Amino acid sequence: MNKTIAMTLTAALTVAAAIALLYLFVDREVSLAAYELRHTIWHGLARRISLAASGEAAYTALSVGLVLGACDAITGGLSRRARSILYVCLTVAAAMILGDLFKNLFGRARPPLLFEDGIYGFFPMTAGDMHRSFPSGHSLRIFSAMTALGFVLPKLRLPALAFAVIVGASRVVALRHYPSDVLFGAFIGITVAVWGWRIITPAGATPPGPR
């Protein structure tokens, strides 16, 4: 547990430094470059890829997963399969709750406000969807899900994380987020999945997995 805490703190400091650098030197330039693609096939493709981690898709998957996991646990006991399903679902749910808290707290203006009104930055506790850019909800949802899936099914870890990166990048091209929003969302998703896995598989315990 102490090792996990140390790794989390180190990662948090590293990500915080990266976010600061992106905010100061990269975010605006990358978003303005993405803005130039708004009438191209890349923008449309990014919007479609983003649907994989939309709120609607996440809530539907969570509902189905929690019902299946609960039914499996009730009929067959808390098997490895049931624990795996519930772990993935609860990981995503926890990441979404944290994401909403941070979105409301930081109140970061979304890229369209930069393009249309020149507004850039953080406006803490500001209401409205256009000030809920940080962190990226799509990114934290897909990274929490794919990281958790990678723990349950290690053979899928690399393709799952690669897919998460693609979805995260699509949010920048779709003009909904800055790169630092995606980075923070990824950090939240991965961290929640790692801690969830650490909690349910203490030293010496049999890790959950399909069986």
Kinemage of the C-alpha trace (Angstrom):
@kinemage 1
@onewidth
@group {chain A} dominant
@subgroup {mainchain}
@vectorlist {calphas} color= white
{ca met a 1} P 0.000 0.000 0.000
{ca asn a 2} L 2.831 2.409 0.852
{ca lys a 3} L 4.363 1.792 -2.571
{ca thr a 4} L 1.044 2.582 -4.259
{ca ile a 5} L 0.751 5.813 -2.272
{ca ala a 6} L 4.275 6.854 -3.229
{ca met a 7} L 3.676 6.072 -6.889
{ca thr a 8} L 0.403 7.989 -6.847
{ca leu a 9} L 2.009 11.066 -5.293
{ca thr a 10} L 4.894 10.960 -7.772
{ca ala a 11} L 2.506 10.603 -10.681
{ca ala a 12} L 0.318 13.424 -9.355
{ca leu a 13} L 3.254 15.829 -9.123
{ca thr a 14} L 4.469 14.861 -12.582
{ca val a 15} L 1.013 15.292 -14.106
{ca ala a 16} L 0.516 18.616 -12.314
{ca ala a 17} L 3.780 19.917 -13.770
{ca ala a 18} L 2.836 18.655 -17.236
{ca ile a 19} L -0.588 20.294 -16.987
{ca ala a 20} L 0.988 23.612 -16.029
{ca leu a 21} L 3.322 23.481 -19.017
{ca leu a 22} L 0.529 22.491 -21.379
{ca tyr a 23} L -1.685 25.273 -20.073
{ca leu a 24} L 0.999 27.920 -20.513
{ca phe a 25} L 2.619 26.858 -23.774
{ca val a 26} L 0.647 24.205 -25.657
{ca asp a 27} L -3.115 24.131 -25.096
{ca arg a 28} L -4.068 27.246 -27.021
{ca glu a 29} L -1.819 26.507 -29.960
{ca val a 30} L -2.999 22.910 -30.323
{ca ser a 31} L -6.663 23.901 -30.034
{ca leu a 32} L -6.266 26.645 -32.618
{ca ala a 33} L -4.643 24.114 -34.941
{ca ala a 34} L -7.549 21.720 -34.344
{ca tyr a 35} L -9.939 24.576 -35.092
{ca glu a 36} L -8.524 24.734 -38.605
{ca leu a 37} L -9.712 21.141 -39.111
{ca arg a 38} L -13.327 21.888 -38.216
{ca his a 39} L -14.559 21.519 -41.796
{ca thr a 40} L -12.531 18.408 -42.590
{ca ile a 41} L -13.162 14.696 -42.295
{ca trp a 42} L -10.924 14.604 -39.218
{ca his a 43} L -13.318 16.700 -37.175
{ca gly a 44} L -16.265 14.496 -38.084
{ca leu a 45} L -14.258 11.363 -37.355
{ca ala a 46} L -13.206 12.708 -33.969
{ca arg a 47} L -16.809 13.423 -33.026
{ca arg a 48} L -17.793 9.871 -33.935
{ca ile a 49} L -14.905 8.313 -32.014
{ca ser a 50} L -15.872 10.401 -28.990
{ca leu a 51} L -19.249 8.649 -28.876
{ca ala a 52} L -17.497 5.559 -27.503
{ca ala a 53} L -17.076 7.342 -24.165
{ca ser a 54} L -20.135 9.589 -24.150
{ca gly a 55} L -22.136 9.999 -20.993
{ca glu a 56} L -25.040 8.116 -22.535
{ca ala a 57} L -22.829 5.173 -23.497
{ca ala a 58} L -21.230 5.128 -20.043
{ca tyr a 59} L -24.519 5.200 -18.141
{ca thr a 60} L -25.955 2.462 -20.338
{ca ala a 61} L -22.891 0.251 -19.936
{ca leu a 62} L -22.774 0.863 -16.181
{ca ser a 63} L -26.450 0.011 -15.760
{ca val a 64} L -26.134 -3.206 -17.738
{ca gly a 65} L -22.853 -4.149 -16.067
{ca leu a 66} L -24.069 -3.555 -12.528
{ca val a 67} L -27.226 -5.577 -13.153
{ca leu a 68} L -25.267 -8.448 -14.705
{ca gly a 69} L -22.646 -8.373 -11.961
{ca ala a 70} L -25.261 -8.296 -9.210
{ca cys a 71} L -27.278 -11.126 -10.791
{ca asp a 72} L -24.133 -13.204 -11.229
{ca ala a 73} L -23.184 -12.615 -7.597
{ca ile a 74} L -26.666 -13.490 -6.360
{ca thr a 75} L -26.990 -16.693 -8.387
{ca gly a 76} L -23.428 -17.966 -8.208
{ca gly a 77} L -21.839 -16.151 -5.310
{ca leu a 78} L -19.155 -13.474 -5.534
{ca ser a 79} L -17.183 -15.324 -8.198
{ca arg a 80} L -14.155 -13.938 -9.975
{ca arg a 81} L -16.355 -13.057 -12.937
{ca ala a 82} L -18.851 -11.173 -10.775
{ca arg a 83} L -16.070 -9.328 -8.974
{ca ser a 84} L -14.468 -8.401 -12.303
{ca ile a 85} L -17.685 -6.962 -13.718
{ca leu a 86} L -18.439 -5.014 -10.549
{ca tyr a 87} L -14.850 -3.776 -10.296
{ca val a 88} L -14.891 -2.325 -13.819
{ca cys a 89} L -18.299 -0.707 -13.325
{ca leu a 90} L -17.543 0.766 -9.901
{ca thr a 91} L -14.195 2.049 -11.154
{ca val a 92} L -15.853 4.013 -13.948
{ca ala a 93} L -18.577 5.274 -11.608
{ca ala a 94} L -16.025 6.503 -9.052
{ca ala a 95} L -13.987 8.250 -11.755
{ca met a 96} L -17.123 9.983 -13.058
{ca ile a 97} L -18.020 11.256 -9.582
{ca leu a 98} L -14.527 12.667 -9.086
{ca gly a 99} L -14.571 14.189 -12.550
{ca asp a 100} L -17.816 16.049 -11.892
{ca leu a 101} L -16.437 17.443 -8.645
{ca phe a 102} L -13.314 18.760 -10.352
{ca lys a 103} L -15.261 20.144 -13.324
{ca asn a 104} L -17.438 22.214 -11.017
{ca leu a 105} L -14.507 23.267 -8.857
{ca phe a 106} L -12.153 24.459 -11.602
{ca gly a 107} L -14.699 25.914 -14.026
{ca arg a 108} L -12.346 25.882 -16.988
{ca ala a 109} L -13.636 27.497 -20.173
{ca arg a 110} L -13.999 25.146 -23.136
{ca pro a 111} L -12.137 25.801 -26.418
{ca pro a 112} L -15.170 27.287 -28.249
{ca leu a 113} L -15.074 30.218 -25.824
{ca leu a 114} L -11.485 30.867 -26.908
{ca phe a 115} L -12.408 30.735 -30.588
{ca glu a 116} L -15.506 32.907 -30.277
{ca asp a 117} L -14.771 35.317 -27.410
{ca gly a 118} L -11.075 34.982 -26.625
{ca ile a 119} L -11.875 33.540 -23.183
{ca tyr a 120} L -9.185 31.223 -21.851
{ca gly a 121} L -8.495 29.954 -18.368
{ca phe a 122} L -10.080 28.828 -15.134
{ca phe a 123} L -13.127 30.431 -13.534
{ca pro a 124} L -13.693 28.447 -10.312
{ca met a 125} L -17.241 27.420 -9.460
{ca thr a 126} L -18.654 28.944 -12.657
{ca ala a 127} L -21.879 27.239 -13.689
{ca gly a 128} L -22.683 25.979 -17.177
{ca asp a 129} L -21.347 23.299 -19.506
{ca met a 130} L -19.047 25.739 -21.288
{ca his a 131} L -17.053 26.014 -18.048
{ca arg a 132} L -16.706 22.277 -17.419
{ca ser a 133} L -13.678 21.524 -19.556
{ca phe a 134} L -11.236 20.347 -16.874
{ca pro a 135} L -10.945 17.375 -16.675
{ca ser a 136} L -12.252 15.702 -19.817
{ca gly a 137} L -15.161 13.454 -18.817
{ca his a 138} L -14.793 11.291 -21.904
{ca ser a 139} L -11.119 10.758 -21.110
{ca leu a 140} L -11.612 9.782 -17.492
{ca arg a 141} L -14.433 7.415 -18.450
{ca ile a 142} L -12.502 5.632 -21.187
{ca phe a 143} L -9.207 5.490 -19.278
{ca ser a 144} L -10.849 4.161 -16.115
{ca ala a 145} L -12.727 1.519 -18.111
{ca met a 146} L -9.781 0.449 -20.260
{ca thr a 147} L -7.302 0.404 -17.362
{ca ala a 148} L -9.686 -1.700 -15.289
{ca leu a 149} L -10.260 -3.996 -18.265
{ca gly a 150} L -6.501 -4.315 -18.645
{ca phe a 151} L -6.186 -5.508 -15.053
{ca val a 152} L -8.962 -8.060 -15.470
{ca leu a 153} L -7.804 -9.204 -18.922
{ca pro a 154} L -4.054 -8.515 -19.134
{ca lys a 155} L -3.815 -9.668 -22.770
{ca leu a 156} L -6.062 -6.760 -23.757
{ca arg a 157} L -4.135 -4.147 -21.786
{ca leu a 158} L -2.153 -2.588 -24.632
{ca pro a 159} L -4.953 -2.406 -27.227
{ca ala a 160} L -7.353 -1.155 -24.547
{ca leu a 161} L -5.045 1.669 -23.504
{ca ala a 162} L -4.288 2.488 -27.146
{ca phe a 163} L -8.018 2.846 -27.745
{ca ala a 164} L -8.271 5.115 -24.688
{ca val a 165} L -5.519 7.350 -26.076
{ca ile a 166} L -7.345 7.621 -29.411
{ca val a 167} L -10.604 8.563 -27.709
{ca gly a 168} L -8.813 11.118 -25.538
{ca ala a 169} L -7.115 12.705 -28.539
{ca ser a 170} L -10.451 12.843 -30.361
{ca arg a 171} L -11.777 15.236 -27.736
{ca val a 172} L -9.149 17.809 -28.731
{ca val a 173} L -9.823 17.421 -32.448
{ca ala a 174} L -13.571 17.601 -31.753
{ca leu a 175} L -12.904 21.042 -30.172
{ca arg a 176} L -14.357 20.091 -26.797
{ca his a 177} L -11.189 19.963 -24.711
{ca tyr a 178} L -7.600 21.114 -24.388
{ca pro a 179} L -4.741 18.578 -24.196
{ca ser a 180} L -4.294 19.239 -20.469
{ca asp a 181} L -7.978 18.407 -19.897
{ca val a 182} L -7.405 15.036 -21.520
{ca leu a 183} L -4.251 14.433 -19.498
{ca phe a 184} L -6.007 15.178 -16.210
{ca gly a 185} L -8.943 12.969 -17.190
{ca ala a 186} L -6.576 10.129 -18.050
{ca phe a 187} L -4.770 10.550 -14.733
{ca ile a 188} L -8.032 10.359 -12.781
{ca gly a 189} L -9.227 7.306 -14.695
{ca ile a 190} L -5.961 5.397 -14.366
{ca thr a 191} L -5.496 6.317 -10.707
{ca val a 192} L -8.992 5.214 -9.714
{ca ala a 193} L -8.559 1.919 -11.579
{ca val a 194} L -5.162 1.256 -9.980
{ca trp a 195} L -6.423 1.995 -6.482
{ca gly a 196} L -9.547 -0.051 -7.003
{ca trp a 197} L -7.451 -2.987 -8.122
{ca arg a 198} L -5.075 -2.531 -5.217
{ca ile a 199} L -7.950 -2.541 -2.742
{ca ile a 200} L -9.657 -5.674 -4.060
{ca thr a 201} L -6.392 -7.602 -4.561
{ca pro a 202} L -4.331 -7.120 -1.401
{ca ala a 203} L -1.036 -8.965 -1.083
{ca gly a 204} L -1.593 -12.679 -1.367
{ca ala a 205} L -5.184 -12.432 -2.582
{ca thr a 206} L -6.367 -14.076 -5.800
{ca pro a 207} L -7.051 -11.334 -8.355
{ca pro a 208} L -10.494 -11.272 -9.949
{ca gly a 209} L -10.852 -12.382 -13.529
{ca pro a 210} L -13.189 -14.304 -15.777
{ca arg a 211} L -13.815 -17.855 -14.689
